[in-house]
Each structure stands twice: as C-alpha cells, then as structure tokens.
C-alpha cells in the first residue's frame, strides 16, 4: 500500500529528474597550445642499461661490415709485404688510404666535435616566456587572466560568438590573443576536454548567468616564432609539471585528462 510519505518521496525524485533547468551559462572555447619537444629526452639509468644490452646483442649477431672486411685485407697485405710476397701486390690498393688511416682521420675529426648543450640561455635565465627552453619537454601556453577581482593562470580562452562552432571560436580566440604570425594545427573538430565553474553570487545576480562551461581544444605550434601581441596580464610557456603549481585545483583535474602523457599528479 502506497503511503503519503512514498508519494512525497516520489514527487521529489520526479521533480529533480524531469524539471527543466532555466539557468543560463556562458559557453567558452579554450586552447591547449603545445610546442612539441625539439630534442630527445635524456636517458635514464634504466635506458642506458637497456641500450647497452641491445648493442651487445646486435654486436654478437652482426656480420662484419665492409669497413671491417677492408681492414682484414689491409692486415693480410701488410703481412705479405713483410714476408716479401709482392707478386700479387695491387698498386691501386697500395696507393689508396687504408682502413686504419680512415679510422684515425675520423678519430681526429671527432676530437674537435662538440655536442650542443641541452641547457639553453633561456633555461639559465629562467625565461619562461621563451620557446627556446626545456627543449626535451612539451611546453604549453598558459596565460594569467582576471576573473572577477582575482587573477588566475589558465589556458587561453574566450566566449563563443553567435554563429560560430566551438572549433571556429577556439581558432578566433587564438588569433586574437597571439596575433596573425602564430600558426598552429588543431587536432580535431571535437573538444578534448570540459570544465565548468559558477560565477560569484554578485555577478550571477547582475548578469543572470550561472557560470561558464569551457570546452578545450588541443593544437600544435607549427612555427617557433611567437608574436608577443597578447591580451593577457602575463603569459608563460610552461611544462606539464610546472602548470600543476600554477593552475587551481579543480581546473587542473580537468586539464590533466587530455595532456600528452598522464604524468601530472595532483
């Protein structure tokens, strides 16, 4: 038998499920613009040990190269010369550079060669606005924007305009923020992430808007040159680990889901 209490509970659940929500939300598009690594990452101890094992296996299974075969012929020729067996001497081979001479020349050239440093001037000066830093890491463009009375580090974002798709809005925001000289390749038409937040009570009452719903897009920087024509308080090219200390806690939880690798811990 259905009691009055059951009817009230059913009415409450029905209202929560089927009552339409009339609150308005701002729709925003945000861009995760990445500069991909310029050089390979540094090897760890495990990487070096594994590399050593692979080289040993390759050496054991390999056959002699053309250079090694030539070196063996040179040794036999020198032995014949010492024994006085010069009847089969090839004049062209005797006049050519031996394999050992070729090795010595390359060793001499190697001594003058120097590897470029992995640490750039921007790394030494801790210039976070430079793209010439952290060459073995992904760099992400982050900016400081004012929301209400406070400023926060965020990914570049902007409001969706009437008639735009989310992809078109993201492209426009990037162009308006960074200038015409920046070229980027978007990875798709669909967003890769989502985040929403409510505006302060005062703003909600004034504007009649509950908050903002942000749709994230990923893009890759194609040109290293970056136009400093930006519309924010400040900006940086930060690594995935560095953004953890700059983004607020609820925001980074949504952002870390679509980063290139899930190494960010919160």
ROKEVO-269305 format. One record per residue: residue in three letters; residue number from 1; z negated, y negated, x of N, C-alpha, C in turn. Coordinates in nm, 2 decimals. Each point is the difference from the previous one (the first is absolute). Example, Ala and Ser with C-alpha at 12.3 -4.5 7.8 and 13.67 -1.06 7.14 Angstrom:
<atoms>
   resn   resi      npz      npy      npx     capz     capy     capx      cpz      cpy      cpx
    Ala      1    -0.78     0.57     1.32     0.00    -0.12    -0.09     0.00    -0.12     0.09
    Ser      2     0.07    -0.11    -0.04     0.00    -0.11     0.09    -0.08    -0.11    -0.08
</atoms>
This chain:
<atoms>
   resn   resi      npz      npy      npx     capz     capy     capx      cpz      cpy      cpx
    Unk      1     0.00     0.12     0.08     0.00    -0.12    -0.08     0.00    -0.13     0.09
    Unk      2     0.09    -0.09    -0.03     0.01    -0.12     0.08    -0.10    -0.10    -0.05
    Unk      3    -0.08    -0.05     0.09    -0.10    -0.10    -0.03     0.05    -0.14     0.03
    Unk      4    -0.08    -0.10    -0.04     0.03    -0.14     0.02     0.01    -0.03     0.15
    Unk      5    -0.09     0.06     0.08     0.00    -0.02     0.14     0.13     0.05     0.06
    Unk      6     0.05     0.11    -0.04     0.13     0.06     0.05     0.12    -0.10    -0.03
    Unk      7    -0.01    -0.06    -0.12     0.11    -0.09    -0.04    -0.01    -0.12     0.09
    Unk      8    -0.11    -0.05     0.03    -0.02    -0.12     0.08     0.05     0.03     0.15
    Unk      9    -0.03     0.11     0.05     0.05     0.04     0.13     0.15     0.01     0.01
    Unk     10     0.05     0.07    -0.11     0.15     0.01    -0.01     0.07    -0.13    -0.01
    Unk     11    -0.06    -0.10    -0.07     0.06    -0.13    -0.02     0.00    -0.07     0.13
    Unk     12    -0.11     0.01     0.08    -0.01    -0.07     0.13     0.11     0.05     0.10
    Unk     13     0.01     0.14     0.00     0.10     0.06     0.09     0.14    -0.04    -0.04
    Unk     14     0.03     0.00    -0.13     0.13    -0.03    -0.05     0.04    -0.14     0.04
    Unk     15    -0.10    -0.09    -0.02     0.03    -0.15     0.03     0.03    -0.02     0.15
    Unk     16    -0.07     0.08     0.09     0.03    -0.01     0.14     0.13     0.05     0.04
    Unk     17     0.05     0.10    -0.07     0.12     0.07     0.04     0.12    -0.07    -0.06
    Unk     18    -0.01    -0.05    -0.12     0.12    -0.05    -0.07     0.01    -0.15    -0.03
    Unk     19    -0.11    -0.07     0.03     0.00    -0.14    -0.02     0.08    -0.07     0.11
    Unk     20     0.10    -0.08    -0.03     0.08    -0.07     0.10    -0.08    -0.10     0.07
    Unk     21     0.03    -0.02     0.13    -0.07    -0.10     0.08     0.09    -0.12     0.01
    Unk     22    -0.04    -0.11    -0.05     0.08    -0.12    -0.01    -0.02    -0.09     0.13
    Unk     23    -0.07     0.04     0.10    -0.02    -0.08     0.12     0.13    -0.01     0.08
    Unk     24     0.02    -0.12     0.06     0.12    -0.03     0.08    -0.03     0.02     0.15
    Unk     25     0.10     0.05     0.07    -0.02     0.02     0.15     0.12    -0.06     0.07
    Unk     26    -0.03    -0.06     0.11     0.11    -0.05     0.09     0.06     0.12     0.08
    Unk     27     0.13     0.00     0.01     0.07     0.11     0.07     0.04    -0.06     0.13
    Unk     28    -0.04     0.07     0.11     0.03    -0.05     0.14     0.07     0.11     0.08
    Unk     29     0.09    -0.05     0.09     0.06     0.09     0.10    -0.05    -0.03     0.14
    Unk     30    -0.03     0.11     0.07    -0.05    -0.02     0.14     0.08     0.08     0.09
    Unk     31     0.01    -0.04     0.13     0.08     0.07     0.10    -0.09     0.04     0.12
    Unk     32     0.02     0.13     0.03    -0.06     0.05     0.13     0.12     0.01     0.10
    Unk     33     0.01    -0.11     0.07     0.11    -0.02     0.10    -0.05     0.06     0.14
    Unk     34     0.07     0.09     0.05    -0.04     0.07     0.12     0.10    -0.02     0.11
    Unk     35    -0.06    -0.02     0.12     0.08     0.00     0.12    -0.03     0.14     0.07
    Unk     36     0.10     0.08     0.01    -0.01     0.14     0.05    -0.03     0.00     0.15
    Unk     37    -0.06     0.10     0.05    -0.03     0.01     0.14     0.12    -0.02     0.09
    Unk     38    -0.02    -0.07     0.11     0.11    -0.03     0.09     0.01     0.11     0.11
    Unk     39    -0.11     0.05     0.04    -0.01     0.11     0.10    -0.08     0.12    -0.06
    Unk     40     0.01     0.11     0.07    -0.07     0.12    -0.04    -0.15    -0.02     0.03
    Unk     41    -0.08     0.06    -0.08    -0.15    -0.01     0.02    -0.04     0.06     0.13
    Unk     42    -0.12    -0.04     0.05    -0.05     0.06     0.12    -0.05     0.14    -0.03
    Unk     43     0.02     0.09     0.11    -0.03     0.14    -0.02    -0.16     0.02     0.01
    Unk     44    -0.05     0.08    -0.08    -0.14     0.04     0.00    -0.01     0.11     0.11
    Unk     45    -0.13     0.04     0.02    -0.02     0.11     0.10     0.06     0.13    -0.05
    Unk     46    -0.01     0.02    -0.13     0.06     0.12    -0.06     0.15     0.00     0.01
    Unk     47     0.06    -0.12    -0.02     0.15    -0.01     0.01     0.04     0.03     0.14
    Unk     48    -0.07    -0.05     0.10     0.04     0.02     0.14    -0.02     0.15     0.04
    Unk     49    -0.10     0.07    -0.05    -0.02     0.14     0.03     0.11     0.08    -0.07
    Unk     50     0.04    -0.03    -0.12     0.10     0.07    -0.07     0.14    -0.03     0.07
    Unk     51     0.02    -0.12     0.04     0.12    -0.03     0.07     0.02     0.08     0.13
    Unk     52    -0.11     0.01     0.07    -0.01     0.08     0.12     0.04     0.15    -0.02
    Unk     53    -0.06     0.05    -0.11     0.03     0.14    -0.03     0.15     0.02    -0.04
    Unk     54     0.06    -0.09    -0.07     0.14     0.00    -0.04     0.09     0.00     0.12
    Unk     55    -0.04    -0.09     0.10     0.08    -0.01     0.12     0.00     0.13     0.08
    Unk     56    -0.12     0.06     0.01    -0.01     0.13     0.07     0.08     0.11    -0.07
    Unk     57    -0.01     0.01    -0.13     0.08     0.10    -0.07     0.15    -0.03     0.02
    Unk     58     0.04    -0.12    -0.01     0.15    -0.04     0.02     0.04     0.04     0.15
    Unk     59    -0.09    -0.03     0.09     0.04     0.03     0.14     0.01     0.15     0.02
    Unk     60    -0.09     0.08    -0.06     0.01     0.15     0.02     0.12     0.06    -0.06
    Unk     61     0.05    -0.06    -0.11     0.11     0.06    -0.08     0.13    -0.06     0.05
    Unk     62     0.00    -0.10     0.07     0.13    -0.07     0.04     0.07     0.07     0.11
    Unk     63     0.13    -0.02     0.00     0.09     0.04     0.11     0.02    -0.12     0.10
    Unk     64     0.05     0.03     0.12     0.02    -0.10     0.10     0.11    -0.10    -0.05
    Unk     65    -0.03    -0.13     0.02     0.10    -0.10    -0.04     0.11    -0.01     0.11
    Unk     66     0.10    -0.08    -0.03     0.11    -0.02     0.09    -0.05    -0.06     0.13
    Unk     67    -0.10    -0.09    -0.01    -0.05    -0.06     0.13    -0.07     0.10     0.08
    Unk     68    -0.08     0.09    -0.06    -0.07     0.10     0.07     0.10     0.10     0.07
    Unk     69     0.10     0.04    -0.07     0.10     0.09     0.06     0.07    -0.07     0.12
    Unk     70     0.03    -0.13    -0.02     0.06    -0.07     0.12    -0.10    -0.01     0.11
    Unk     71    -0.13    -0.01    -0.02    -0.10    -0.01     0.10     0.00     0.14     0.08
    Unk     72     0.01     0.11    -0.08     0.00     0.13     0.07     0.12     0.02     0.09
    Unk     73     0.11    -0.05    -0.05     0.13     0.01     0.08    -0.02    -0.08     0.13
    Unk     74    -0.06    -0.12    -0.01    -0.02    -0.08     0.12    -0.09     0.07     0.10
    Unk     75    -0.10     0.07    -0.05    -0.09     0.07     0.09     0.07     0.11     0.08
    Unk     76     0.08     0.08    -0.08     0.08     0.10     0.06     0.10    -0.05     0.10
    Unk     77     0.06    -0.12    -0.03     0.10    -0.06     0.09    -0.07    -0.04     0.13
    Unk     78    -0.12    -0.06    -0.01    -0.07    -0.04     0.12    -0.04     0.12     0.09
    Unk     79    -0.04     0.11    -0.07    -0.03     0.12     0.08     0.12     0.06     0.07
    Unk     80     0.12    -0.01    -0.06     0.12     0.05     0.06     0.03    -0.09     0.12
    Unk     81    -0.02    -0.13    -0.01     0.03    -0.09     0.11    -0.09     0.03     0.12
    Unk     82    -0.13     0.03    -0.03    -0.09     0.03     0.11     0.03     0.13     0.07
    Unk     83     0.06     0.09    -0.08     0.04     0.13     0.06     0.14    -0.01     0.07
    Unk     84     0.06    -0.11    -0.02     0.13    -0.02     0.07     0.12     0.05    -0.09
    Unk     85    -0.03     0.04    -0.12     0.11     0.05    -0.09     0.06    -0.13    -0.07
    Unk     86     0.10    -0.05     0.07     0.07    -0.12    -0.05     0.14     0.03    -0.05
    Unk     87     0.04     0.13    -0.01     0.14     0.03    -0.04     0.02    -0.03    -0.15
    Unk     88    -0.10     0.02    -0.08     0.01    -0.03    -0.14    -0.05    -0.13    -0.04
    Unk     89    -0.01    -0.09     0.09    -0.05    -0.14    -0.02     0.10    -0.08    -0.08
    Unk     90    -0.05    -0.05    -0.12     0.08    -0.09    -0.08    -0.02    -0.15     0.05
    Unk     91     0.11    -0.06     0.04    -0.01    -0.14     0.06    -0.05    -0.09    -0.11
    Unk     92     0.06     0.01    -0.12    -0.04    -0.09    -0.11    -0.14     0.01    -0.04
    Unk     93    -0.06     0.12     0.00    -0.14     0.02    -0.04    -0.09    -0.05     0.12
    Unk     94     0.05     0.02     0.12    -0.08    -0.05     0.11    -0.01    -0.15     0.00
    Unk     95     0.11    -0.07    -0.04     0.00    -0.14     0.00    -0.07    -0.06    -0.12
    Unk     96    -0.02     0.07    -0.11    -0.06    -0.05    -0.12    -0.16    -0.01     0.02
    Unk     97    -0.06    -0.07    -0.09    -0.15    -0.01     0.00    -0.06     0.13    -0.04
    Unk     98    -0.10     0.05     0.07    -0.06     0.12    -0.04    -0.10    -0.02    -0.11
    Unk     99    -0.04     0.11    -0.06    -0.10    -0.01    -0.12    -0.13    -0.06     0.05
    Unk    100    -0.04     0.03     0.12    -0.13    -0.06     0.05     0.01    -0.15     0.02
    Unk    101     0.12    -0.04     0.05     0.02    -0.14     0.02     0.00    -0.08    -0.13
    Unk    102     0.05     0.07    -0.10     0.00    -0.06    -0.14    -0.14    -0.02    -0.05
    Unk    103    -0.08     0.10     0.02    -0.14     0.00    -0.04    -0.08    -0.11     0.07
    Unk    104     0.03    -0.01     0.13    -0.07    -0.11     0.08     0.04    -0.14    -0.05
    Unk    105     0.13    -0.02    -0.03     0.04    -0.13    -0.05    -0.07    -0.03    -0.13
    Unk    106    -0.01     0.10    -0.09    -0.06    -0.03    -0.13    -0.15    -0.02     0.01
    Unk    107    -0.06     0.07     0.10    -0.15    -0.03     0.02    -0.02    -0.14     0.05
    Unk    108     0.09    -0.05     0.09    -0.01    -0.13     0.05     0.01    -0.11    -0.12
    Unk    109     0.10     0.03    -0.08     0.02    -0.09    -0.12    -0.12     0.01    -0.09
    Unk    110    -0.06     0.11    -0.02    -0.12     0.02    -0.09    -0.12    -0.08     0.05
    Unk    111    -0.01    -0.01     0.13    -0.12    -0.08     0.05     0.01    -0.15    -0.03
    Unk    112     0.12    -0.05    -0.02     0.02    -0.14    -0.03    -0.01    -0.03    -0.15
    Unk    113     0.01     0.11    -0.08     0.00    -0.01    -0.15    -0.15    -0.02    -0.05
    Unk    114    -0.02    -0.09    -0.09    -0.13    -0.02    -0.06     0.01     0.00    -0.16
    Unk    115    -0.08     0.08    -0.06    -0.01     0.00    -0.15    -0.05    -0.13    -0.05
    Unk    116     0.06    -0.04    -0.11    -0.05    -0.12    -0.07    -0.14     0.03    -0.06
    Unk    117    -0.08    -0.10     0.00    -0.14     0.01    -0.06     0.01     0.02    -0.15
    Unk    118    -0.09     0.08    -0.05    -0.02     0.02    -0.14    -0.07    -0.12    -0.06
    Unk    119    -0.08    -0.07     0.08    -0.08    -0.12    -0.04     0.08    -0.12     0.02
    Unk    120     0.03    -0.08    -0.10     0.08    -0.12     0.01    -0.09    -0.12     0.01
    Unk    121     0.07    -0.11     0.02    -0.08    -0.13     0.01    -0.07    -0.03    -0.13
    Unk    122     0.06     0.03    -0.11    -0.06    -0.02    -0.13    -0.12     0.09    -0.02
    Unk    123     0.00     0.12     0.06    -0.12     0.08     0.00    -0.11    -0.06     0.08
    Unk    124     0.03    -0.05     0.12    -0.10    -0.06     0.09    -0.06    -0.12    -0.07
    Unk    125     0.08    -0.08    -0.07    -0.05    -0.13    -0.06    -0.05     0.03    -0.14
    Unk    126     0.01     0.12    -0.05    -0.04     0.04    -0.13     0.07    -0.09    -0.11
    Unk    127     0.13    -0.02     0.03     0.08    -0.08    -0.09     0.04     0.08    -0.12
    Unk    128    -0.07     0.00    -0.11     0.03     0.08    -0.12     0.12    -0.05    -0.08
    Unk    129     0.05    -0.12     0.03     0.12    -0.05    -0.07     0.13     0.05     0.07
    Unk    130    -0.01     0.06     0.11     0.11     0.04     0.08     0.04     0.14    -0.04
    Unk    131     0.13     0.03    -0.01     0.06     0.13    -0.02     0.00     0.08     0.12
    Unk    132    -0.01    -0.06     0.12     0.00     0.06     0.13    -0.14     0.05     0.04
    Unk    133    -0.06     0.07    -0.09    -0.13     0.06     0.03    -0.02     0.14    -0.06
    Unk    134    -0.09     0.08     0.05    -0.02     0.13    -0.05     0.13     0.07    -0.02
    Unk    135     0.08     0.02     0.11     0.13     0.05    -0.01     0.01     0.14    -0.05
    Unk    136    -0.11     0.08     0.02     0.01     0.14    -0.04    -0.06     0.02    -0.14
    Unk    137    -0.03    -0.11    -0.08    -0.06     0.01    -0.13     0.09    -0.06    -0.10
    Unk    138    -0.03     0.04    -0.13     0.06    -0.08    -0.11    -0.07    -0.13    -0.02
    Unk    139     0.07    -0.11    -0.02    -0.06    -0.12    -0.03     0.03    -0.04    -0.14
    Unk    140    -0.09    -0.05    -0.07     0.01    -0.04    -0.14    -0.02    -0.15    -0.02
    Unk    141     0.08    -0.07    -0.07    -0.01    -0.14    -0.02    -0.11    -0.02    -0.11
    Unk    142    -0.11    -0.07     0.04    -0.10    -0.04    -0.10    -0.02    -0.15     0.00
    Unk    143    -0.05    -0.05    -0.11    -0.01    -0.15    -0.01    -0.13    -0.03    -0.07
    Unk    144    -0.05    -0.12     0.03    -0.12    -0.05    -0.06     0.04    -0.09    -0.12
    Unk    145    -0.04     0.04    -0.12     0.03    -0.08    -0.12    -0.12    -0.03    -0.07
    Unk    146     0.00    -0.12    -0.07    -0.11    -0.05    -0.07     0.01     0.05    -0.15
    Unk    147    -0.11     0.07    -0.04    -0.02     0.05    -0.14    -0.12    -0.06    -0.05
    Unk    148     0.01    -0.10    -0.09    -0.11    -0.07    -0.05    -0.06    -0.09     0.10
    Unk    149    -0.13     0.01     0.03    -0.06    -0.08     0.10    -0.01     0.07     0.14
    Unk    150     0.04     0.12     0.01    -0.01     0.08     0.12     0.14     0.03     0.05
    Unk    151     0.00     0.03     0.13     0.13     0.05     0.07    -0.02     0.14     0.04
    Unk    152     0.11     0.08    -0.02     0.00     0.14     0.04     0.12     0.04     0.08
    Unk    153    -0.02     0.10     0.08     0.12     0.06     0.07     0.06     0.10    -0.09
    Unk    154     0.13    -0.02    -0.02     0.08     0.08    -0.09     0.14     0.03     0.05
    Unk    155     0.07     0.09    -0.06     0.14     0.01     0.03     0.07    -0.11    -0.08
    Unk    156     0.12    -0.05     0.05     0.07    -0.11    -0.07     0.03     0.04    -0.14
    Unk    157    -0.03    -0.09    -0.10     0.02     0.03    -0.14     0.04    -0.12    -0.07
    Unk    158     0.05     0.02    -0.12     0.04    -0.12    -0.09     0.02     0.05    -0.14
    Unk    159     0.00    -0.09    -0.09     0.01     0.03    -0.15     0.14     0.04    -0.03
    Unk    160     0.02     0.09    -0.10     0.13     0.04    -0.05     0.05    -0.11    -0.09
    Unk    161     0.13    -0.04     0.02     0.06    -0.10    -0.08     0.08     0.07    -0.11
    Unk    162     0.02    -0.07    -0.11     0.08     0.05    -0.11     0.14     0.04     0.04
    Unk    163     0.04     0.12    -0.05     0.13     0.05     0.03     0.01     0.08     0.13
    Unk    164    -0.10     0.00     0.08     0.00     0.07     0.13    -0.05     0.14    -0.02
    Unk    165     0.06     0.09     0.09    -0.06     0.13     0.01    -0.11    -0.01     0.11
    Unk    166    -0.09     0.10     0.01    -0.10     0.00     0.10     0.06    -0.01     0.14
    Unk    167     0.10     0.08     0.02     0.07    -0.01     0.14     0.05    -0.13     0.03
    Unk    168     0.07    -0.07    -0.10     0.05    -0.13     0.02    -0.11    -0.10     0.03
    Unk    169    -0.11     0.02    -0.07    -0.11    -0.09     0.02    -0.06     0.01     0.14
    Unk    170    -0.01     0.12     0.05    -0.05     0.03     0.13     0.09    -0.06     0.11
    Unk    171     0.13     0.01    -0.02     0.10    -0.06     0.09    -0.01    -0.15     0.00
    Unk    172    -0.02    -0.06    -0.11    -0.01    -0.14    -0.01    -0.13    -0.05     0.06
    Unk    173    -0.11     0.06    -0.02    -0.12    -0.04     0.06     0.01     0.01     0.15
    Unk    174     0.06     0.10     0.05     0.01     0.02     0.15     0.09    -0.12     0.06
    Unk    175     0.10    -0.03    -0.07     0.09    -0.11     0.04    -0.06    -0.13     0.00
    Unk    176    -0.07    -0.03    -0.11    -0.07    -0.13    -0.02    -0.11    -0.01     0.10
    Unk    177    -0.07     0.11     0.03    -0.11    -0.01     0.09     0.03    -0.01     0.15
    Unk    178     0.11     0.08     0.04     0.03     0.01     0.14     0.12    -0.07     0.05
    Unk    179     0.08    -0.05    -0.10     0.13    -0.07     0.04     0.12     0.09    -0.01
    Unk    180     0.11    -0.06     0.03     0.13     0.07    -0.01     0.04     0.08     0.12
    Unk    181    -0.07    -0.02     0.11     0.04     0.07     0.12    -0.06     0.14     0.01
    Unk    182    -0.09     0.03    -0.08    -0.06     0.13     0.00     0.08     0.10    -0.08
    Unk    183     0.03     0.11     0.06     0.08     0.11    -0.06    -0.08     0.12    -0.01
    Unk    184    -0.01     0.06    -0.12    -0.08     0.12    -0.02     0.08     0.10    -0.09
    Unk    185    -0.04     0.12     0.01     0.06     0.11    -0.08    -0.11     0.06    -0.09
    Unk    186     0.02    -0.01    -0.13    -0.09     0.05    -0.09     0.03     0.15    -0.02
    Unk    187    -0.11     0.08    -0.02     0.01     0.15     0.00     0.04     0.05    -0.14
    Unk    188     0.00    -0.08    -0.10     0.04     0.06    -0.13    -0.02    -0.11    -0.11
    Unk    189     0.04     0.04    -0.12    -0.01    -0.09    -0.11    -0.13     0.01    -0.08
    Unk    190    -0.07     0.12     0.03    -0.13     0.02    -0.07    -0.11    -0.04     0.09
    Unk    191    -0.11    -0.05    -0.06    -0.12    -0.04     0.08    -0.06     0.13     0.06
    Unk    192    -0.07    -0.03     0.12    -0.06     0.11     0.07    -0.16     0.00    -0.02
    Unk    193    -0.05    -0.10    -0.07    -0.14    -0.01    -0.02    -0.03    -0.10    -0.11
    Unk    194    -0.13     0.00    -0.05    -0.04    -0.09    -0.11    -0.15    -0.03     0.02
    Unk    195    -0.03    -0.13    -0.04    -0.13    -0.05     0.01    -0.02    -0.11    -0.11
    Unk    196    -0.12     0.00    -0.06    -0.02    -0.11    -0.10    -0.14    -0.05     0.02
    Unk    197    -0.02    -0.13    -0.04    -0.13    -0.06     0.01    -0.01    -0.10    -0.11
    Unk    198    -0.12    -0.03    -0.04    -0.03    -0.10    -0.10    -0.03    -0.14     0.06
    Unk    199     0.05    -0.10    -0.07    -0.03    -0.14     0.05    -0.15    -0.03    -0.03
    Unk    200    -0.05    -0.10     0.06    -0.14    -0.05    -0.03     0.00    -0.04    -0.15
    Unk    201    -0.12     0.00    -0.06    -0.02    -0.02    -0.14     0.05    -0.14    -0.04
    Unk    202    -0.02    -0.10     0.09     0.04    -0.14    -0.03     0.15    -0.01    -0.01
    Unk    203     0.07     0.07     0.09     0.15     0.00     0.00     0.05     0.07    -0.12
    Unk    204    -0.06     0.12    -0.04     0.04     0.07    -0.11    -0.01    -0.08    -0.13
    Unk    205    -0.10    -0.08    -0.01    -0.02    -0.08    -0.12     0.10    -0.11    -0.01
    Unk    206     0.03    -0.06     0.12     0.10    -0.11     0.00     0.14     0.04    -0.02
    Unk    207     0.04     0.11     0.07     0.14     0.04    -0.01     0.03     0.10    -0.11
    Unk    208    -0.10     0.07    -0.04     0.02     0.11    -0.10     0.06     0.12     0.06
    Unk    209     0.00     0.01     0.13     0.05     0.12     0.08    -0.11     0.08     0.05
    Unk    210     0.00     0.13    -0.02    -0.11     0.08     0.04    -0.01     0.02     0.15
    Unk    211     0.12     0.02     0.07     0.00     0.02     0.14     0.14     0.02     0.05
    Unk    212     0.02     0.07     0.11     0.13     0.02     0.06     0.02     0.15     0.03
    Unk    213     0.12     0.05    -0.03     0.04     0.13     0.04     0.11    -0.01     0.11
    Unk    214    -0.03     0.06     0.11     0.08    -0.01     0.12     0.07     0.13     0.02
    Unk    215     0.13    -0.01     0.02     0.09     0.11     0.04     0.05    -0.02     0.14
    Unk    216    -0.03     0.10     0.08     0.04    -0.01     0.15     0.13     0.07     0.03
    Unk    217     0.07    -0.07     0.09     0.13     0.05     0.05    -0.01     0.01     0.16
    Unk    218     0.06     0.10     0.05     0.00     0.02     0.15     0.14    -0.05     0.05
    Unk    219     0.00    -0.07     0.11     0.12    -0.04     0.06    -0.01     0.00     0.16
    Unk    220     0.11     0.02     0.06     0.00     0.00     0.15     0.07    -0.12     0.06
    Unk    221    -0.06    -0.06     0.09     0.05    -0.11     0.07     0.12     0.04     0.09
    Unk    222     0.12    -0.06    -0.02     0.11     0.04     0.07     0.02    -0.08     0.13
    Unk    223    -0.04    -0.13    -0.01     0.02    -0.09     0.12    -0.14    -0.04     0.05
    Unk    224    -0.01     0.00     0.13    -0.13    -0.03     0.06    -0.03    -0.15    -0.01
    Unk    225     0.10    -0.08    -0.01    -0.03    -0.15    -0.01    -0.06    -0.03    -0.14
    Unk    226    -0.11    -0.07     0.00    -0.07    -0.03    -0.12    -0.01    -0.15    -0.02
    Unk    227     0.05    -0.05    -0.11    -0.01    -0.14    -0.03    -0.14    -0.04    -0.04
    Unk    228    -0.06    -0.09     0.07    -0.13    -0.05    -0.03    -0.02    -0.09    -0.12
    Unk    229     0.10     0.00    -0.08     0.00    -0.08    -0.12    -0.07     0.08    -0.11
    Unk    230    -0.13     0.00     0.00    -0.07     0.08    -0.10    -0.08    -0.10    -0.09
    Unk    231    -0.05     0.05    -0.11    -0.06    -0.08    -0.10    -0.15     0.04    -0.02
    Unk    232    -0.06     0.05     0.10    -0.14     0.05    -0.02    -0.09    -0.09     0.10
    Unk    233    -0.13     0.02    -0.02    -0.10    -0.06     0.09     0.02     0.05     0.14
    Unk    234     0.02     0.13     0.01     0.01     0.07     0.13     0.07     0.13    -0.01
    Unk    235     0.05     0.05     0.10     0.06     0.14     0.00    -0.02     0.07     0.13
    Unk    236     0.02     0.13     0.00    -0.01     0.08     0.12     0.09     0.12    -0.02
    Unk    237     0.03     0.06     0.12     0.07     0.13     0.00    -0.11     0.10     0.05
    Unk    238    -0.05     0.08    -0.09    -0.12     0.08     0.03     0.04     0.15    -0.01
    Unk    239    -0.08     0.08     0.08     0.02     0.14     0.00    -0.07     0.05    -0.13
    Unk    240     0.02     0.13    -0.03    -0.06     0.06    -0.11    -0.15     0.01     0.01
    Unk    241    -0.05     0.01     0.12    -0.14     0.01     0.02    -0.06    -0.14    -0.01
    Unk    242     0.07    -0.11     0.04    -0.05    -0.13    -0.01    -0.02    -0.06    -0.14
    Unk    243     0.09     0.05    -0.09     0.00    -0.05    -0.13    -0.13     0.05    -0.08
    Unk    244    -0.06     0.11     0.05    -0.12     0.05    -0.07    -0.11    -0.10     0.01
    Unk    245    -0.01    -0.08     0.11    -0.10    -0.10     0.02     0.03    -0.13    -0.07
    Unk    246     0.12    -0.01    -0.05     0.04    -0.13    -0.05     0.01     0.00    -0.16
    Unk    247     0.05     0.12    -0.05     0.01     0.01    -0.14    -0.13     0.03    -0.07
    Unk    248    -0.02    -0.05    -0.12    -0.12     0.03    -0.08     0.00     0.15    -0.04
    Unk    249    -0.11     0.05    -0.03    -0.02     0.15    -0.02     0.09     0.05    -0.12
    Unk    250     0.00    -0.05    -0.12     0.08     0.06    -0.10     0.15    -0.01     0.03
    Unk    251     0.04    -0.11     0.07     0.14    -0.02     0.02     0.05     0.10     0.11
    Unk    252    -0.07     0.03     0.10     0.04     0.09     0.11     0.01     0.14    -0.05
    Unk    253    -0.07     0.04    -0.10     0.01     0.13    -0.06     0.13     0.03    -0.06
    Unk    254     0.06    -0.10    -0.06     0.13     0.01    -0.06     0.11    -0.01     0.11
    Unk    255    -0.02    -0.08     0.09     0.10    -0.03     0.11     0.02     0.13     0.09
    Unk    256    -0.11     0.06     0.03     0.00     0.11     0.10     0.07     0.12    -0.05
    Unk    257     0.02     0.01    -0.13     0.07     0.11    -0.06     0.15     0.01     0.03
    Unk    258     0.06    -0.11     0.03     0.14     0.00     0.03     0.04    -0.05     0.15
    Unk    259    -0.10     0.00     0.08     0.02    -0.03     0.14     0.08     0.12     0.07
    Unk    260     0.06    -0.02     0.11     0.08     0.10     0.07    -0.07     0.12     0.03
    Unk    261    -0.13    -0.01     0.04    -0.08     0.12     0.03    -0.14    -0.02    -0.05
    Unk    262    -0.06     0.10    -0.05    -0.13    -0.01    -0.06    -0.11     0.01     0.10
    Unk    263     0.00    -0.10     0.09    -0.11     0.00     0.11    -0.10    -0.10    -0.03
    Unk    264     0.02    -0.08    -0.10    -0.09    -0.11    -0.03    -0.12     0.06    -0.08
    Unk    265    -0.12    -0.02     0.05    -0.12     0.04    -0.07    -0.08    -0.11    -0.05
    Unk    266    -0.05     0.02    -0.12    -0.08    -0.11    -0.06    -0.14     0.05    -0.03
</atoms>
